[in-house]
Amino acid sequence: MNDTSWLEWPFFDARHAELAEQLDAWCASTLARVDHRDTDAACRQLVRELGEGGWLRIGVPAGPDGRWGGRSPAIDSRSLCIVRETLARHDGLADFAFAMQGLGSGAISIAGSDALRMSYLPKVASGQAIAAFALSEPEAGSDVAAMACEARLDGDAYVLNGRKTWISNGGIADFYCVFARTGEAPGARGISAFVVDADTQGLTIAERIDVIAPHPLATLQFDQCRVPLSHCLGDPGQGFKIAMMTLDIFRASVAAAALGFARRALYEAVARARSRRLFGGTLGDLQLTQAALGDMATEIDAAALLTYRAAWLRDVKGVRTTREAAMAKMAATESAQRVIDRALQMFGGAGVVSGMPVEKLYREIRALRIYEGATEVQKLIIARELLKDA
């Protein structure tokens, strides 16, 4: 199931191939014992297991003398992508648990004070604390600047009022990186960022949200929720910038997760094509099947090249990769949807039986075309970057 020939591409160092091999072995020995019947409990266990295995350290920076708990001085995008691709190939919820630790604490890594970084990042890296990223609202998803949740300065604290929804890890997180309107300027320039502990008075879980691929998801309600000034991230009015910087780091890794799902689907499809007997031969003997497999393999490699180009540019060239990450995210998630759909088709009726690998992949991939910027938003980002550069 693990074709690692792509690790020989010039995007990677020897340490990346070693990482992929070690994590693949860990997944094979560890993930099978996680009981997924209770999603919240499974997610908590996965965070704990990933922390004990040392994998969560890849999603946070090391900081001075390694005090923040990360593996490298700065987050290595290629390592981040390799971990997500490998985990997704084995278990979608494991990928989710890993990704949300990095995304949920990313704003602290980028803009937190030394005290906040020391307080939260080591616990994230060890799996002792579960992180969440609270940006979306009922009327502000793709259009973040339409945010209505407010934070009003009151003495030595900000008072938050409003709602956040579609919040991954909502209901099980120990803390949330929350973005709220503080009004320094209109639109995106009047948003600030805060760290809010889950047990803060005035923060409640208004609703748990069930989705087709079970993940912890919730709507948060803030009613006169006081957050000390020391829990502000960056300067007032910088919240939108911090949110976009966080998404820029992790957007290419969404593409990598889609690659993991697609590679697993191709493996399942090839195995089915070779073993399924019909018309005096196998499914793989049919030219239509061979054509589908050829398309699937080509789409996967094309998406992988875009994904790891974006990660390599950020790691090695140190350049801003807004356009490249958007291209990777769009191409990888859209092509993975097609690859998985074709794989399911090869299984016929067995493909839609609950619990079958291709059926689970079909449910897992759909959300990736929406979260962290829907495909339509990625197109706008790419076009805007092209026009700006011109």
C-alpha angles and dihedrals in degrees: 000000000000115000104178098174090113089066087071090067114112092251091080141068126213090262090063093056089048091050092052092049094048094046093047090055091047091051092051092052101037114030097060091069095057112105109220098189091096105045096194093049092045092051092049090049092048092052089050093047093046090050093049090048091054094239097119089063087075091066097058132051121252096233125196110344089350092290095142092058101241126137097230134033088249130017108275107221094201092054090047090053094046091052093049094046092050095046093046091052089057106031131356094208091053089055090049092050092051096044096050093054089060098038093042093053097032094099089055091050090051104039111005123122118250089258093053093046091050092046098049115017099064090052091050092049093050096044093244093120130038117221132207137190112220110192110118124084135187090265099023115062113118089009098061092170089068089069114146103181105111134209115197121195111238115172110293094355146049117238113217125207128173144051138290121193141185086037111168112223087019107158097021102050121110091210141007131216098220128193118205140167114263096168104233088140138350121284121348094357093066099061126104134189130232141178109232121187114225093238094053111131111253095032114105137163103248096184141355113225123215116208134183093260102045113241131149103269131161151161114245124211122204117196115173088327109177117213118183119240088243088068094061116114114221121330124325111277094027096096097102091050091049092049092050092047089052092050091047090058095048103032094085089053090060086060089051091053089052088052090054092052091046094048091051090050092051091050091051091046094051091048090050093047092053097045106035110097120210141139091015094304139043133294087250092061091068115095092221089059092048091050091051092049090049091053092047095051092047094049091050094052092046091052092045092054091052092045098050093040088060092047093046093050091053095044102039106023095034092219132143108265104190093129096040094048090049091051091049094047093048096044097043098047095043094046092045089056089055094044093050092046091054091047091052090049090058090059093055113195092352089064094069096047109119112256097022111133094242091047091053091047090051090057095041097053099052097073093050090069088061113032124080087021124341119246090258090055091050089056090053091048092051093048093046091052091049092051092045092051091048 
